[in-house]
Amino acid sequence: MSLDSSNPTPSRGRSRQDLWPKWMWIAVPVLVVVVVAGLWWAIFSPPGSSLVTPTPSPTAMIIRTQPTQAPTESATLSAQEPTPTRPILPLPTFSPTAGSVMTPATEPSIEAAGLKIGDKPKVSGTGGQGLNMRAGAGTGHARVKTLPEGSVVEVIGGPTEANEFTWWQVRDQTGVQGWVVAKYLTD
């Protein structure tokens, strides 16, 4: 092995920088990032999501008949009007999901009949579990706190029907406000 005085590396080998062209030092890492991002998206994307949503297009078919005699006006019209190949279906309608749907109470239920705004009922009937106070009327809202059995609250709003329950807005003795199910409040 001999060393050339103008080249400090051995004459039989190439340096590491000469193994790949300079553009490859940029292209390979970019390609790796793109592949990893694509795999990440394929694995963790929500089911049913896609970039392209197919849309149906209406099709029509024209029926042409061979006239055996002189064409009449009705035969000429039927050849010019398109005939649909499939029935026209109604568009789907939106229906809200159950859980957080709230409807204002038009008539107070039997549970709500004994309470009114300004009353100070007591939490009872929870079997010692306590009563969940929520940020809104409905089980889909976040729990603010759990009121222990025997707590006294002040009714400040309601009633509202949601999730097959009657809900009242209340304030506890510490000033925290939220919504509770009426059947666990007694006068």
C-alpha distance (Angstrom), angle and dihedral (degrees) to the residues before:
residue distance angle dihedral
M1 . . .
S2 3.76 . .
L3 3.74 129.2 .
D4 3.74 120.3 -136.6
S5 3.78 111.5 -139.5
S6 3.82 92.3 -135.7
N7 3.84 93.4 49.4
P8 3.84 116.0 49.4
T9 3.84 92.2 -163.7
P10 3.77 122.7 80.1
S11 3.80 112.9 -84.7
R12 3.80 94.6 -128.4
G13 3.85 96.8 57.4
R14 3.76 138.6 52.6
S15 3.77 126.9 -131.4
R16 3.82 121.3 -105.4
Q17 3.79 91.1 -107.7
D18 3.79 91.1 58.8
L19 3.83 94.8 54.8
W20 3.84 93.8 78.6
P21 3.78 127.2 29.3
K22 3.81 113.2 -111.4
W23 3.82 93.9 -107.1
M24 3.83 90.2 58.6
W25 3.81 90.6 62.7
I26 3.83 87.3 64.8
A27 3.82 100.7 32.9
V28 3.81 97.7 53.8
P29 3.84 96.9 53.4
V30 3.82 90.8 45.2
L31 3.80 90.2 50.6
V32 3.82 91.0 49.3
V33 3.82 91.0 51.3
V34 3.83 91.6 49.5
V35 3.81 92.7 49.5
V36 3.82 93.2 47.2
A37 3.84 91.1 47.8
G38 3.81 90.7 49.6
L39 3.79 92.2 50.4
W40 3.81 90.8 46.4
W41 3.82 90.6 52.4
A42 3.82 92.5 46.0
I43 3.79 92.4 51.6
F44 3.80 101.6 38.8
S45 3.82 104.0 32.1
P46 3.83 115.4 113.3
P47 3.79 114.9 -96.1
G48 3.77 114.8 -95.6
S49 3.80 95.3 23.3
S50 3.74 116.1 130.2
L51 3.75 137.2 162.0
V52 3.82 95.0 -126.6
T53 3.79 123.4 50.5
P54 3.78 112.7 -163.2
T55 3.78 115.2 -134.4
P56 3.78 121.9 -158.9
S57 3.76 117.0 -122.4
P58 3.78 123.5 -153.6
T59 3.77 116.5 -112.3
A60 3.76 128.9 -159.4
M61 3.76 134.1 -166.8
I62 3.79 126.8 -152.6
I63 3.78 115.6 -148.0
R64 3.77 112.7 -148.8
T65 3.75 119.7 -166.8
Q66 3.78 128.3 -161.2
P67 3.78 107.8 -121.0
T68 3.80 114.4 -130.2
Q69 3.75 91.5 -172.0
A70 3.76 135.0 16.2
P71 3.81 109.8 -46.8
T72 3.76 115.5 -104.0
E73 3.78 124.7 -146.4
S74 3.84 92.9 -103.6
A75 3.82 92.1 51.2
T76 3.80 90.6 51.0
L77 3.81 91.5 49.9
S78 3.82 94.2 48.6
A79 3.79 90.6 52.8
Q80 3.79 91.6 53.2
E81 3.82 100.1 46.2
P82 3.81 117.5 81.9
T83 3.78 118.3 -125.8
P84 3.81 116.2 -145.4
T85 3.79 115.1 -121.2
R86 3.80 95.3 -151.7
P87 3.79 134.5 29.1
I88 3.77 120.1 -95.7
L89 3.79 108.8 -111.1
P90 3.79 124.3 -154.8
L91 3.80 117.3 -106.8
P92 3.80 116.2 -103.4
T93 3.77 115.3 -99.6
F94 3.78 126.7 -135.3
S95 3.77 116.2 -109.0
P96 3.81 118.5 -175.9
T97 3.79 119.1 -122.5
A98 3.75 119.9 -108.5
G99 3.76 117.3 -114.8
S100 3.75 107.7 61.2
V101 3.80 100.6 30.9
M102 3.77 109.8 127.1
T103 3.75 125.8 -166.6
P104 3.77 122.7 -176.3
A105 3.76 113.9 -109.8
T106 3.77 108.9 -108.4
E107 3.78 93.2 -176.8
P108 3.77 121.7 20.2
S109 3.80 112.0 -116.3
I110 3.79 123.3 -124.7
E111 3.83 88.4 -94.0
A112 3.81 91.7 52.4
A113 3.84 95.4 44.0
G114 3.81 92.8 81.8
L115 3.82 96.2 51.9
K116 3.78 134.3 67.0
I117 3.79 136.6 170.7
G118 3.79 110.0 -72.5
D119 3.84 95.3 31.2
K120 3.80 119.1 127.5
P121 3.82 106.6 -145.5
K122 3.79 127.4 175.8
V123 3.85 126.7 -121.2
S124 3.81 108.6 -112.9
G125 3.80 141.9 149.7
T126 3.81 96.8 46.9
G127 3.81 94.6 116.3
G128 3.80 90.2 -121.3
Q129 3.82 92.0 -57.8
G130 3.80 94.6 108.1
L131 3.80 129.7 -131.6
N132 3.81 121.0 -79.3
M133 3.80 113.4 -127.8
R134 3.82 110.1 -154.0
A135 3.80 134.6 -162.0
G136 3.82 91.1 -119.7
A137 3.79 139.6 10.7
G138 3.80 105.1 -77.7
T139 3.77 140.6 53.8
G140 3.80 90.8 -100.9
H141 3.81 92.1 70.6
A142 3.80 123.8 90.9
R143 3.79 118.3 -90.9
V144 3.81 111.1 -111.0
K145 3.79 95.8 -171.1
T146 3.81 142.9 -42.4
L147 3.80 115.7 -103.2
P148 3.83 112.4 -144.3
E149 3.81 121.1 -124.7
G150 3.83 109.4 -83.2
S151 3.83 96.2 26.9
V152 3.79 115.4 143.6
V153 3.81 117.2 -135.4
E154 3.80 134.6 -179.6
V155 3.82 118.6 -126.1
I156 3.83 108.6 -129.0
G157 3.83 103.1 163.3
G158 3.78 147.0 5.5
P159 2.88 158.3 6.3
T160 3.82 102.1 -145.0
E161 3.80 127.9 165.3
A162 3.82 117.5 -134.9
N163 3.81 134.5 146.9
E164 3.81 90.5 6.1
F165 3.82 90.9 -61.0
T166 3.78 134.6 103.4
W167 3.81 111.0 -122.7
W168 3.81 129.9 -160.0
Q169 3.78 126.6 -165.2
V170 3.80 108.6 -126.7
R171 3.81 141.4 176.8
D172 3.80 119.7 -143.6
Q173 3.81 126.1 -143.9
T174 3.82 91.5 -89.8
G175 3.84 92.3 54.7
V176 3.82 97.5 -105.6
Q177 3.81 111.7 144.2
G178 3.80 128.9 -152.5
W179 3.80 147.1 123.7
V180 3.82 125.4 -80.2
V181 3.81 136.1 -178.3
A182 3.81 110.4 -97.2
K183 3.82 97.3 -138.2
Y184 3.83 90.3 71.0
L185 3.83 93.6 55.3
T186 3.82 121.3 85.9
D187 3.80 129.3 -174.8
